Amino acid sequence: MKLDDYLKLNNTTRYEVAKISGIPETSFKSIRNRDVNNLSGRFYRAIGLVLGKTGGQVYDEITADENTVFNFLGKHHIHDKERVTELLDYMLYFKKHDIDVTNVSFNRFENEIENGHILGDEDDVLQVIDNLIESFKTMKENVEAGNLPTPEKMD
């Protein structure tokens, strides 16, 4: 994910991060086209300061190019900070527990649009996000209760 896309997704700008963090805006301009995997930690910490996250959380979120959830949010221009934050919180929880939720499929949603069953407008997209949040909530409750899937249960 590109820096500006990440900032836009989180309803902020390079200017706001520079202003709050004290890092010159020109420094942010110079990195916007660089590989986000090679940025100095101070940039992640500065962004985290503005977003109320750790530098590590920001790094994980920015470098999640193969993350279908982030791709979906970006594709459909989701800017609902509360929903996005809740999704990210669940995803970080699962990452800490070595559970990969980055490959969630949105094929059914895309097929429904293609087939003309839904418009794919903002209300439809937000419903998908709300459903995903509920699924993640249930998954987290299962993890906390020790109800993890085992190979025997999956057959």
N, CA, C and O of each residue as an XYZ file, in Angstrom:
620
protein
N       0.851     -1.167      0.000
C       0.000      0.000      0.000
C       0.901      1.236      0.000
O       1.911      1.283      0.702
N       0.527      2.208     -0.779
C       1.303      3.442     -0.836
C       0.973      4.325      0.359
O      -0.127      4.278      0.908
N       1.954      5.128      0.744
C       1.807      5.981      1.915
C       0.570      6.870      1.827
O      -0.224      6.924      2.766
N       0.403      7.564      0.710
C      -0.739      8.476      0.586
C      -2.067      7.730      0.645
O      -3.036      8.240      1.207
N      -2.122      6.531      0.073
C      -3.349      5.725      0.133
C      -3.668      5.352      1.578
O      -4.818      5.423      2.012
N      -2.636      4.955      2.312
C      -2.829      4.593      3.715
C      -3.328      5.792      4.526
O      -4.255      5.672      5.327
N      -2.705      6.933      4.307
C      -3.123      8.129      5.042
C      -4.561      8.508      4.695
O      -5.343      8.875      5.571
N      -4.900      8.417      3.410
C      -6.260      8.741      2.974
C      -7.268      7.776      3.607
O      -8.342      8.185      4.046
N      -6.906      6.500      3.645
C      -7.771      5.488      4.247
C      -8.045      5.804      5.716
O      -9.102      5.470      6.252
N      -7.081      6.448      6.350
C      -7.207      6.803      7.765
C      -7.576      8.265      7.979
O      -7.383      8.810      9.066
N      -8.107      8.892      6.935
C      -8.620     10.268      7.009
C      -7.595     11.280      7.515
O      -7.911     12.130      8.349
N      -6.380     11.185      7.013
C      -5.362     12.168      7.364
C      -4.477     12.416      6.147
O      -4.640     11.765      5.115
N      -3.564     13.332      6.261
C      -2.689     13.704      5.143
C      -1.240     13.782      5.626
O      -0.974     13.798      6.828
N      -0.307     13.830      4.667
C       1.100     14.021      4.998
C       1.279     15.324      5.767
O       2.052     15.387      6.723
N       0.566     16.358      5.350
C       0.666     17.663      6.008
C       0.285     17.562      7.493
O       0.989     18.094      8.351
N      -0.821     16.883      7.791
C      -1.262     16.756      9.180
C      -0.254     15.978     10.016
O       0.031     16.341     11.157
N       0.291     14.885      9.430
C       1.277     14.088     10.157
C       2.531     14.929     10.418
O       3.085     14.901     11.517
N       2.972     15.673      9.405
C       4.157     16.516      9.557
C       3.930     17.585     10.625
O       4.800     17.833     11.460
N       2.787     18.196     10.592
C       2.469     19.282     11.530
C       2.460     18.776     12.971
O       3.005     19.427     13.862
N       1.848     17.625     13.198
C       1.730     17.090     14.555
C       3.040     16.462     15.030
O       3.405     16.594     16.198
N       3.746     15.779     14.128
C       4.947     15.042     14.539
C       6.202     15.893     14.583
O       7.163     15.548     15.270
N       6.202     17.004     13.856
C       7.396     17.833     13.806
C       8.370     17.432     12.715
O       9.394     18.091     12.532
N       8.072     16.358     11.981
C       8.904     15.966     10.848
C       8.519     16.856      9.670
O       7.334     16.975      9.359
N       9.493     17.486      9.005
C       9.151     18.380      7.894
C       8.336     17.673      6.807
O       8.591     16.517      6.472
N       7.359     18.389      6.272
C       6.518     17.819      5.219
C       7.359     17.405      4.016
O       7.019     16.444      3.326
N       8.447     18.117      3.759
C       9.316     17.757      2.628
C       9.901     16.362      2.810
O      10.155     15.666      1.827
N      10.117     15.950      4.046
C      10.603     14.588      4.300
C       9.565     13.567      3.881
O       9.906     12.525      3.321
N       8.307     13.855      4.146
C       7.237     12.942      3.740
C       7.075     12.935      2.225
O       6.804     11.889      1.637
N       7.237     14.092      1.590
C       7.145     14.154      0.128
C       8.226     13.301     -0.509
O       7.988     12.639     -1.519
N       9.420     13.316      0.083
C      10.530     12.581     -0.512
C      10.365     11.066     -0.391
O      10.980     10.324     -1.157
N       9.556     10.594      0.545
C       9.395      9.141      0.713
C       8.141      8.585      0.066
O       7.956      7.368      0.039
N       7.282      9.433     -0.452
C       5.983      8.938     -0.917
C       6.093      7.936     -2.057
O       5.176      7.139     -2.252
N       7.189      7.949     -2.820
C       7.359      6.997     -3.916
C       8.368      5.904     -3.590
O       8.680      5.078     -4.448
N       8.879      5.887     -2.370
C       9.835      4.854     -1.973
C       9.111      3.617     -1.479
O       7.941      3.664     -1.100
N       9.843      2.503     -1.495
C       9.325      1.244     -0.981
C       9.043      1.402      0.511
O       9.945      1.734      1.280
N       7.803      1.168      0.921
C       7.429      1.375      2.320
C       8.127      0.408      3.267
O       8.151      0.643      4.475
N       8.697     -0.681      2.739
C       9.424     -1.623      3.589
C      10.765     -1.060      4.047
O      11.357     -1.585      4.989
N      11.256     -0.007      3.403
C      12.575      0.540      3.713
C      12.534      1.899      4.385
O      13.556      2.583      4.433
N      11.406      2.305      4.896
C      11.308      3.603      5.561
C      11.901      3.535      6.965
O      11.943      2.476      7.593
N      12.348      4.669      7.429
C      12.850      4.783      8.792
C      11.684      4.631      9.773
O      10.558      5.040      9.488
N      11.970      4.045     10.914
C      10.939      3.853     11.934
C      10.297      5.142     12.403
O       9.160      5.134     12.876
N      11.016      6.255     12.277
C      10.447      7.526     12.752
C       9.193      7.908     11.969
O       8.300      8.560     12.510
N       9.122      7.508     10.703
C       7.931      7.820      9.904
C       6.730      7.017     10.395
O       5.624      7.547     10.499
N       6.948      5.737     10.696
C       5.856      4.911     11.206
C       5.392      5.408     12.573
O       4.195      5.434     12.861
N       6.349      5.802     13.409
C       5.985      6.324     14.736
C       5.227      7.640     14.605
O       4.272      7.880     15.345
N       5.641      8.494     13.673
C       4.966      9.788     13.476
C       3.528      9.582     13.015
O       2.609     10.233     13.512
N       3.344      8.680     12.070
C       1.988      8.391     11.581
C       1.159      7.789     12.711
O      -0.003      8.150     12.899
N       1.766      6.869     13.461
C       1.072      6.251     14.587
C       0.649      7.270     15.630
O      -0.432      7.163     16.209
N       1.502      8.258     15.868
C       1.187      9.321     16.826
C      -0.114     10.021     16.442
O      -0.957     10.299     17.295
N      -0.263     10.302     15.153
C      -1.459     10.997     14.666
C      -2.687     10.086     14.719
O      -3.790     10.536     15.029
N      -2.484      8.807     14.415
C      -3.618      7.879     14.332
C      -3.922      7.169     15.649
O      -4.904      6.432     15.739
N      -3.099      7.381     16.661
C      -3.321      6.693     17.932
C      -2.936      5.231     17.867
O      -3.566      4.386     18.503
N      -1.896      4.931     17.095
C      -1.418      3.555     16.926
C       0.083      3.531     17.185
O       0.733      4.574     17.260
N       0.613      2.334     17.318
C       2.060      2.214     17.437
C       2.680      2.255     16.052
O       1.999      2.038     15.049
N       3.972      2.534     16.002
C       4.683      2.499     14.730
C       4.618      1.118     14.103
O       4.535      0.990     12.881
N       4.655      0.085     14.935
C       4.568     -1.293     14.441
C       3.224     -1.589     13.792
O       3.156     -2.263     12.764
N       2.166     -1.084     14.394
C       0.845     -1.287     13.806
C       0.764     -0.601     12.446
O       0.232     -1.163     11.488
N       1.293      0.607     12.371
C       1.273      1.340     11.103
C       2.073      0.579     10.059
O       1.622      0.424      8.925
N       3.261      0.101     10.431
C       4.089     -0.677      9.495
C       3.321     -1.890      8.984
O       3.274     -2.137      7.779
N       2.722     -2.644      9.899
C       1.973     -3.842      9.499
C       0.855     -3.505      8.528
O       0.625     -4.232      7.562
N       0.167     -2.414      8.780
C      -0.962     -2.032      7.935
C      -0.500     -1.538      6.561
O      -1.100     -1.883      5.543
N       0.559     -0.736      6.532
C       1.038     -0.185      5.262
C       1.627     -1.280      4.373
O       1.454     -1.256      3.154
N       2.310     -2.221      4.975
C       3.002     -3.240      4.181
C       2.122     -4.439      3.854
O       2.621     -5.460      3.381
N       0.856     -4.333      4.093
C      -0.060     -5.454      3.882
C      -0.633     -5.464      2.469
O      -1.851     -5.530      2.298
N       0.231     -5.398      1.451
C      -0.245     -5.361      0.059
C      -1.104     -6.562     -0.326
O      -2.042     -6.418     -1.110
N      -0.808     -7.722      0.199
C      -1.550     -8.922     -0.168
C      -2.792     -9.120      0.694
O      -3.422    -10.177      0.659
N      -3.126     -8.130      1.440
C      -4.239     -8.209      2.354
C      -5.528     -7.874      1.608
O      -5.734     -6.727      1.212
N      -6.389     -8.858      1.414
C      -7.612     -8.639      0.643
C      -8.564     -7.668      1.333
O      -9.348     -6.991      0.668
N      -8.501     -7.595      2.663
C      -9.364     -6.647      3.375
C      -8.955     -5.221      3.024
O      -9.805     -4.389      2.707
N      -7.641     -4.936      3.080
C      -7.165     -3.597      2.726
C      -7.463     -3.283      1.265
O      -7.850     -2.166      0.922
N      -7.278     -4.278      0.418
C      -7.569     -4.064     -1.001
C      -9.041     -3.724     -1.210
O      -9.365     -2.847     -2.010
N      -9.932     -4.407     -0.500
C     -11.369     -4.145     -0.601
C     -11.688     -2.732     -0.115
O     -12.425     -1.991     -0.766
N     -11.121     -2.370      1.040
C     -11.358     -1.033      1.587
C     -10.891      0.044      0.617
O     -11.576      1.045      0.410
N      -9.728     -0.168      0.029
C      -9.190      0.804     -0.921
C      -9.990      0.864     -2.207
O     -10.257      1.945     -2.733
N     -10.369     -0.290     -2.705
C     -11.120     -0.349     -3.964
C     -12.449      0.372     -3.852
O     -12.876      1.045     -4.791
N     -13.098      0.237     -2.717
C     -14.429      0.824     -2.541
C     -14.396      2.131     -1.758
O     -15.441      2.642     -1.354
N     -13.210      2.668     -1.547
C     -13.017      3.984     -0.936
C     -13.748      4.133      0.399
O     -14.518      5.071      0.608
N     -13.485      3.183      1.288
C     -14.104      3.211      2.613
C     -13.343      4.189      3.493
O     -12.144      4.023      3.719
N     -14.028      5.196      3.984
C     -13.406      6.207      4.825
C     -14.102      6.341      6.174
O     -13.960      7.354      6.858
N     -14.853      5.315      6.549
C     -15.529      5.310      7.837
C     -14.495      4.911      8.890
O     -14.211      3.728      9.078
N     -13.941      5.904      9.568
C     -12.819      5.677     10.483
C     -13.169      4.672     11.576
O     -12.338      3.839     11.937
N     -14.374      4.740     12.099
C     -14.767      3.828     13.182
C     -14.767      2.379     12.705
O     -14.232      1.502     13.382
N     -15.360      2.126     11.550
C     -15.396      0.758     11.018
C     -13.996      0.267     10.652
O     -13.627     -0.865     10.966
N     -13.229      1.113      9.996
C     -11.877      0.721      9.589
C     -11.030      0.418     10.820
O     -10.295     -0.569     10.838
N     -11.126      1.250     11.840
C     -10.362      1.029     13.065
C     -10.765     -0.277     13.725
O      -9.908     -1.026     14.193
N     -12.052     -0.558     13.767
C     -12.519     -1.808     14.379
C     -11.993     -3.012     13.610
O     -11.541     -3.986     14.213
N     -12.049     -2.952     12.283
C     -11.507     -4.037     11.461
C     -10.018     -4.225     11.727
O      -9.555     -5.350     11.918
N      -9.269     -3.125     11.738
C      -7.830     -3.206     11.955
C      -7.507     -3.764     13.333
O      -6.558     -4.533     13.482
N      -8.279     -3.389     14.328
C      -8.059     -3.914     15.676
C      -8.226     -5.433     15.703
O      -7.426     -6.141     16.315
N      -9.271     -5.928     15.037
C      -9.472     -7.380     14.975
C      -8.330     -8.048     14.216
O      -7.830     -9.093     14.633
N      -7.921     -7.449     13.110
C      -6.855     -8.048     12.313
C      -5.543     -8.101     13.089
O      -4.803     -9.080     12.985
N      -5.249     -7.069     13.858
C      -4.046     -7.073     14.690
C      -4.144     -8.123     15.794
O      -3.154     -8.775     16.129
N      -5.325     -8.280     16.349
C      -5.537     -9.310     17.367
C      -5.220    -10.686     16.780
O      -4.504    -11.480     17.391
N      -5.755    -10.959     15.602
C      -5.526    -12.267     14.981
C      -4.057    -12.453     14.607
O      -3.517    -13.552     14.731
N      -3.426    -11.404     14.162
C      -2.008    -11.503     13.816
C      -1.191    -11.873     15.049
O      -0.277    -12.694     14.964
N      -1.516    -11.268     16.201
C      -0.805    -11.579     17.436
C      -0.991    -13.036     17.843
O      -0.153    -13.605     18.543
N      -2.087    -13.631     17.404
C      -2.374    -15.032     17.732
C      -2.051    -15.971     16.563
O      -2.504    -17.115     16.528
N      -1.263    -15.469     15.611
C      -0.833    -16.252     14.443
C      -2.000    -16.851     13.657
O      -1.935    -17.993     13.201
N      -3.053    -16.073     13.509
C      -4.213    -16.487     12.714
C      -4.295    -15.541     11.527
O      -4.462    -14.333     11.697
N      -4.178    -16.091     10.329
C      -4.171    -15.271      9.118
C      -5.600    -15.017      8.646
O      -6.316    -15.946      8.269
N      -6.002    -13.757      8.671
C      -7.329    -13.373      8.176
C      -7.208    -12.424      6.994
O      -8.179    -11.768      6.616
N      -6.008    -12.352      6.407
C      -5.767    -11.400      5.324
C      -6.240    -11.910      3.971
O      -6.216    -11.168      2.989
N      -6.668    -13.160      3.906
C      -7.093    -13.713      2.622
C      -8.602    -13.919      2.530
O      -9.074    -14.823      1.840
N      -9.341    -13.084      3.221
C     -10.801    -13.120      3.164
C     -11.236    -12.889      1.716
O     -10.692    -12.023      1.031
N     -12.198    -13.652      1.265
C     -12.663    -13.498     -0.111
C     -13.901    -12.599     -0.166
O     -14.817    -12.701      0.651
N     -13.886    -11.727     -1.151
C     -15.042    -10.869     -1.404
C     -15.673    -11.229     -2.744
O     -16.381    -10.421     -3.347
N     -15.408    -12.454     -3.205
C     -15.912    -12.902     -4.506
C     -17.433    -12.886     -4.584
O     -17.996    -12.473     -5.598
N     -18.094    -13.325     -3.538
C     -19.559    -13.361     -3.561
C     -20.127    -11.962     -3.768
O     -21.055    -11.773     -4.554
N     -19.572    -10.990     -3.066
C     -20.013     -9.609     -3.205
C     -19.812     -9.134     -4.640
O     -20.714     -8.553     -5.243
N     -18.624     -9.386     -5.179
C     -18.323     -8.973     -6.555
C     -19.247     -9.678     -7.550
O     -19.690     -9.066     -8.522
N     -19.539    -10.953     -7.316
C     -20.449    -11.694     -8.197
C     -21.869    -11.142     -8.137
O     -22.556    -11.071     -9.156
N     -22.306    -10.753     -6.944
C     -23.644    -10.173     -6.793
C     -23.769     -8.873     -7.594
O     -24.819     -8.587     -8.170
N     -22.701     -8.102     -7.622
C     -22.700     -6.863     -8.416
C     -22.747     -7.211     -9.906
O     -23.547     -6.659    -10.662
N     -21.870     -8.140    -10.314
C     -21.810     -8.554    -11.726
C     -23.140     -9.073    -12.228
O     -23.541     -8.787    -13.357
N     -23.829     -9.841    -11.390
C     -25.102    -10.440    -11.778
C     -26.281     -9.491    -11.647
O     -27.411     -9.850    -11.978
N     -26.022     -8.279    -11.165
C     -27.076     -7.287    -11.055
C     -28.004     -7.472     -9.877
O     -29.073     -6.865     -9.831
N     -27.613     -8.306     -8.917
C     -28.455     -8.531     -7.741
C     -28.354     -7.393     -6.734
O     -29.289     -7.131     -5.978
N     -27.207     -6.722     -6.733
C     -27.015     -5.548     -5.888
C     -26.279     -4.493     -6.709
O     -25.663     -4.801     -7.729
N     -26.354     -3.250     -6.249
C     -25.696     -2.162     -6.973
C     -24.214     -2.045     -6.633
O     -23.417     -1.598     -7.458
N     -23.846     -2.446     -5.422
C     -22.468     -2.271     -4.979
C     -22.212     -0.853     -4.513
O     -21.077     -0.378     -4.510
N     -23.297     -0.176     -4.113
C     -23.156      1.206     -3.644
C     -22.609      1.224     -2.218
O     -22.308      0.176     -1.647
N     -22.485      2.403     -1.657
C     -21.884      2.560     -0.336
C     -22.623      1.750      0.729
O     -21.989      1.144      1.592
N     -23.943      1.734      0.678
C     -24.703      0.967      1.674
C     -24.373     -0.523      1.584
O     -24.232     -1.189      2.610
N     -24.248     -1.051      0.357
C     -23.903     -2.465      0.177
C     -22.504     -2.753      0.712
O     -22.285     -3.758      1.389
N     -21.570     -1.874      0.408
C     -20.191     -2.049      0.853
C     -20.117     -1.988      2.380
O     -19.430     -2.803      2.996
N     -20.808     -1.046      2.986
C     -20.794     -0.938      4.446
C     -21.434     -2.160      5.100
O     -21.032     -2.567      6.191
N     -22.435     -2.748      4.432
C     -23.038     -3.972      4.965
C     -22.025     -5.119      4.950
O     -21.974     -5.920      5.883
N     -21.226     -5.193      3.892
C     -20.174     -6.215      3.828
C     -19.177     -6.002      4.967
O     -18.774     -6.957      5.630
N     -18.785     -4.756      5.192
C     -17.836     -4.438      6.266
C     -18.435     -4.804      7.620
O     -17.757     -5.399      8.458
N     -19.700     -4.453      7.838
C     -20.355     -4.789      9.104
C     -20.420     -6.305      9.308
O     -20.216     -6.790     10.420
N     -20.702     -7.050      8.242
C     -20.737     -8.515      8.329
C     -19.355     -9.075      8.674
O     -19.233    -10.008      9.468
N     -18.320     -8.495      8.069
C     -16.954     -8.946      8.346
C     -16.579     -8.655      9.798
O     -15.945     -9.481     10.455
N     -16.963     -7.500     10.289
C     -16.696     -7.157     11.687
C     -17.378     -8.160     12.615
O     -16.778     -8.609     13.591
N     -18.612     -8.508     12.319
C     -19.336     -9.489     13.145
C     -18.662    -10.859     13.088
O     -18.565    -11.550     14.102
N     -18.196    -11.250     11.896
C     -17.486    -12.531     11.761
C     -16.200    -12.520     12.581
O     -15.893    -13.490     13.274
N     -15.450    -11.425     12.500
C     -14.215    -11.310     13.262
C     -14.500    -11.324     14.764
O     -13.743    -11.906     15.542
N     -15.587    -10.684     15.159
C     -15.962    -10.664     16.578
C     -16.226    -12.087     17.070
O     -15.761    -12.475     18.142
N     -16.969    -12.854     16.287
C     -17.267    -14.241     16.646
C     -15.990    -15.080     16.678
O     -15.796    -15.895     17.580
N     -15.122    -14.872     15.683
C     -13.852    -15.598     15.655
C     -13.025    -15.289     16.901
O     -12.440    -16.193     17.497
N     -12.974    -14.025     17.294
C     -12.197    -13.630     18.469
C     -12.771    -14.287     19.721
O     -12.023    -14.774     20.569
N     -14.092    -14.300     19.835
C     -14.722    -14.941     20.984
C     -14.372    -16.427     21.030
O     -14.127    -16.978     22.104
N     -14.349    -17.070     19.871
C     -13.986    -18.486     19.809
C     -12.537    -18.706     20.219
O     -12.232    -19.659     20.936
N     -11.648    -17.836     19.772
C     -10.233    -17.950     20.144
C     -10.083    -17.795     21.648
O      -9.384    -18.576     22.293
N     -10.739    -16.789     22.205
C     -10.634    -16.538     23.642
C     -11.242    -17.657     24.477
O     -10.826    -17.885     25.613
N     -12.232    -18.357     23.911
C     -12.858    -19.472     24.622
C     -12.101    -20.786     24.395
O     -12.452    -21.822     24.960
N     -11.053    -20.725     23.556
C     -10.273    -21.927     23.283
C     -10.898    -22.839     22.254
O     -10.493    -23.993     22.118
N     -11.889    -22.332     21.520
C     -12.570    -23.129     20.507
C     -11.929    -22.933     19.133
O     -12.539    -22.372     18.223
N     -10.699    -23.402     19.002
C     -10.003    -23.267     17.724
C     -10.302    -24.469     16.851
O     -10.481    -25.574     17.363
N     -10.358    -24.276     15.546
C     -10.584    -25.413     14.654
C      -9.399    -26.366     14.694
O      -8.244    -25.940     14.711
N      -9.691    -27.627     14.709
C      -8.647    -28.645     14.663
C      -8.844    -29.447     13.394
O      -9.950    -29.463     12.854
N      -7.806    -30.116     12.893
C      -7.961    -30.901     11.649
C      -9.113    -31.900     11.710
O      -9.792    -32.127     10.709
N      -9.337    -32.501     12.893
C     -10.431    -33.474     13.002
C     -11.783    -32.815     12.806
O     -12.679    -33.397     12.195
N     -11.936    -31.584     13.329
C     -13.217    -30.884     13.223
C     -13.455    -30.358     11.811
O     -14.600    -30.126     11.422
N     -12.395    -30.171     11.049
C     -12.518    -29.556      9.732
C     -12.917    -30.543      8.654
O     -13.310    -30.120      7.567
N     -12.833    -31.842      8.908
C     -13.195    -32.843      7.893
C     -14.664    -32.891      7.608
O     -15.106    -33.685      6.777
